[in-house]
Amino acid sequence: MKPVRAVLFDLDGTLVQTREASWRLFARTNEAFGLGIDTQVDFFRLLEDNMFHGLRKHCRDHARADEAASHFLDLLQREYNPEFVPGMSDVVKALAGNCSLAVISSNSVATIRRILSRENIVHCFSHVFGGDVEQDKRASVRRFLSDRSYLVNRDCTPAYREGDEPPISNGDQIVLVTDTVGDVKHARECGIRAIGVAWGMHSEQQLLAAGAEFVAVWPQELVARLLPGGFAAAACGIGPAVASSHGSTVALGAPGCDCGCRGDGLADAAGIRRRRATAASAALGLRVTCGADVQDEGSVPGAQTTATKADALLLRSLARLRGPPRRINPNTSNVDQTT
């Protein structure tokens, strides 16, 4: 199976606890329009299909169904503020540095933004597809599949990372994580993988029967399933060290994150990667300052074993800025410049 390049998250019931919060608001829509969806079980049954499609099938009057959907979305935008599922914020941070993340939801974009911003993970996601822009999640998935620019990582910063991403070669490279039968069926219809979560609208048995390859009972199972090596791939704490030319080491990957993430639980993998890059650059500068024998156009001794070719180029640039290496004349106390 190919490595996962993108994870698409449903919001309600997957990232946030929604069983009670969404039903309380929908009950008001049901009363206002006399829909006859009078129990929580009936409401959950709507989600065996796309919610908007389910409403239209139930009402058999598209105009009335659209009015009811608009009423419900308005309530969600103004009053919906569910708690995150415990542990899911850490799951998002762990995955963010390893693949592109997106939200595909029937909820409005404004509601999604408010909830993700409150949790300080809004910049972990490269894209959001809301129900007020596109009601059919299949259309959003197909758009994602057709345009490789959607695969860009955001690295938990406002800016999008530059790069030319290769096209997706296999639907196994994209996973939809969801709590509903309808989403699982639509993911499989679009040719991508579907993983269920057991804490949302539908049961583990229902999700597996619909075609989910796996159903997580705990949030951290998602990391173990999707990241090679599980938690170790984004474990919190001091990362590996880089050796300098004079034998000392520079520690990489210290805890902490500039996107508002905290260092407890699973670390923000993107933050660790940025800190490693910064520390690696500092280590290269230290190697030059401490007298690495670098020639302007020649090779860099040892560079290919301690750094990448890009590092070697950086070394040469730093050496040019520093000027010719200094040489101590053993017969005097003077410092000569090597020509």
N, C-alpha and C positions, 0 to 999 in steps of 0.2 A: 504494500500500500504506500502511495506517495506521501511525502510530508504535507501536513496541513498548511495551506498558505493563507486561508481566510476563515474566520469564524463569525457567523452571523447569529446574533442573539435576538430572540424574541424578548420583549420587555416584561409585559404583565404576566405574572405567574412564573416567570423564569428568573429575571433579575430582581423583581420586586414581589412582595407578598400582596396578592391581589384578590384572593377569594372573597373576602368580606368587603374590602374597600370598593371594588368595582361593582359588586352586586348591590350595595347600598345606593350607589348613584344610578345604576341601571333601573332599580326599582322605581325611582322617581320618573324616569323616562317612560317606563312601562305604564305607570299610573297616568301620566300626562296624555299618552296616546292610546290608552286602552288596548295594549298589545296582547294581553292574555298570557304573558310570560310571567306567571305569578310566583314561581318558586326559583330558588337558587339552582336547583337541578335542571330546570327548563332553560335557565340562562346559560349554564355550562354546556347544555346540548347544542345551543346555537354555535358554539365554538368548535364543534366537530367539523364544521366547514369554516370558511372565512366569515367573520362576524357580519360584515356587510351583506355577503351573499345569503347567510343564514336568515337575516332580517327580511330580505326580499322574498325568500322562499316562504317564510312564515306569514308575512303580510299579504303576499300576492298582489301587492300594490306598490310599485317601485317608488312613486312619488311620496307616499306615506312612509315607506321604509327609509327613504333618504332623509326625510324630515326628522324621523325618530333618531337616526344615526347622528345627524347634525346636533340635535338636542343633547344626546349622550356625550358627544365629543366636547361640546361646550361645557358641560358639567365637569368632565375630566380635566379640561384645561384650567378651570377656575378653582376646583375643589379637591382634585385627586392628588394625594400626597402620601402614597404607601411607603412603608419601610422596606429597605433592601433586605433580600434574603441573607441571613448571616453567612458570611464567607464568600458571597458572590463578588463583592468588591475586590477581594484579594485574588480571586480567580481571574478577573478582568486584568488586573495589574500584572499577573504572572504571564498571561498570554500576550499582552500588548507589545512586548519587545520581540516576540517571535513570529507574529503573523499580523495581517490586517484584520481589524475588528470593525463590525458594523452592527447597527440595530435595525431590525425590520419589524415594524409593529403596526397594529391597527390604531394605535393611539396617535395623537397629534404631535407634530414636530416640536411645538412649543412646550407641551407637557413632558416629552422625552428630555428636552434640553434642561428643563427645570429640575427634574429628578436626578439626571446624571451630574449636573452642576452641584447640587446639594451634596452629592457623594464624593465630589472632587475627582471624578474620573471622566469628565466630559471630553478631554483631549486624548483619552486612550482610544477613542473611536474615530476612525477615518471618515465614516459616513453614517447618516441616519436616513432611513426611509420610513416616513410617517403615513398613517392612514388618511390624513387630510390631503395628502399630495397624490398618493397612489393606493387605492383600496385593495387591489389584488396583490398579495405578496409574491405571487409567481412572476408578475411583471417586474418587480424589483429584483428578484433573484436573477431573472434572465438578463436584465440590464447589467447587473454585476458581472455575469458570465461573459457578456459580449464586449465589454470595455475593460481592457487590462489596466487602465489607469486607476480603477477602483481598488486595485490590489496594493496601492501605496500604503506604507506604514506611517503613522503620525508620531510615534515615539513619545507619546504623552506630552507633546508641546503643541502650541497653536499652529506652527508651520508644518506643512506637509514635506516629508522627506523627498528630495529629488532623486530620480533614478528611472531607468528604463526597465520596467518589469516585463519579463517574458510572458507570453500568453499562457492561459491555463490549458494544460494538456489533458486533464482528466477531472471529472466531477468529484472524484475522491479527494481532491485538494481543497474542497470547500465544504464546511459543515454548518448546518443550521441547528442551533440548540434551542429547544422549545418545550412547552408543557402541554401542548394541545395536539389532538389527533389530526385536526385539519392542517396544521402547519407541517406535520410529519408527512402526510400524504402529498402536499404540494411540493415539499422539498424533493421527495422521491420522483414526482412527476417531472421536475426540472432537471433531474439527473445528478443531484448532489446528495451528500450524506445527511442523515438526520439523527441527532442524539436527543433523547428525552430527559426530562427531570421529573422526579417523583413527587415534588412538593407543590405542584401547580394545580391546574384545572382537572386534568385527567390522570387516571391511575397508570401505574407501571404496566399492567397487563394490557390496557387499552392502547398505550403508546407502542408497545412491542407488536401488538396485532396490526397496528396501522403501518408498520414498517421501520420503526426506529431500530438502529443497529445495537443500541445500548441505552439503558435508562439509569441515570445517576441517582443514587439515594442520598448522597452527600455532595455538596458543591465541589470539594477538592477532588472528587473522582474525575471531574472534567479535566483537570490539569494532568492527572495521571494517565488519562486516556489520550489526550491530544498532544502532550509534550513528551518527547523522548526522555526517559529518565525521571518523569514525574516531577516532584517537588524540587529535586536537586538542580534542575535546569534553571530555576529562578530563586534558589534559596537565599534567605536574608543573611547579611553579614559581610565580612571582608572577603573580597574575591581573590583570585589568584594573583601572584606577584610577577612583575616583569624585571628581569635582571638588567642592570646597567653594565657598561663596558668595564667598570673598575670593580665589579664583583658585588656591589650592593644591590638591594632590591627595592622596588617601589610598590607598595601595596595598592591594589586596585579594588574598586567596587565597594567602597565604604557605605554603610547604611545611610538612608536619607534620600529625598527626592524633591526636585524643584517644582513638581506639578501639584503639590498638596497631599501626595500619598504619604503614608507613614511607614516606618521601618519595621513594624511588627507584623507577624504572620508572613505570608509570601511577599517577597520584595517586588518592587516595580522593576521588571526586567529591563524595560527601556531606559530607566534611570541608571541602572547598573552599567548598561552598555555605553551610555554617554560618558559616565565617569571613567570607565576603562579607557575610552578613546582619549580623554583629556589627560589621564595619568600616563598613558603610553607616549603622548607627545611630550609631556614633561620629562619622562625618562630619556627620550631621544635627545632632548636639549641638554640634559645632564651629561650624557655620553660625550657630546661634542665639547661642552665646557670643560670636562675633565681630561681633554686631550686625546680624543679618538683620532687616529691617523687617517684623515679623510682628504683625498685629493679631489680637486675641482671636477675633473672629468673622468677620473678613474673609478675603479671599483671601491667598495667600502668593505674593508676586511671584517669578516664575521657578520656582516649585516644580513646576509641571507639566512643565517642560522638563528639570529636573535630578533629579526624584524622582517617585515614584508618588503617587497620591492618599493612600495610606496614609502615605507619608512626610510629606505636607502635614499630616495630622492629628497626626502625631508632633511636627512642628515647632510647631504651635499649643499642644500640651500642654506642651512644653518651655518655650515662651515664657511660658505662664501661671505655671509653676513659678518662672521667673526673675524675673518681675515686669515692670513697664513698662520699655521700653528707655531707656537713659540717654542724655542729650544734653549735650554740652559747651557752656557759655555762652561765646561768644567774647570777651565783655567782662570776664569774671572768670575766676578759676581754679576756680570752683565747678562741680560737676556737678549739673545739674538733673534732676529726674524728670519725664518727659513725662506729662501727664495726659490 
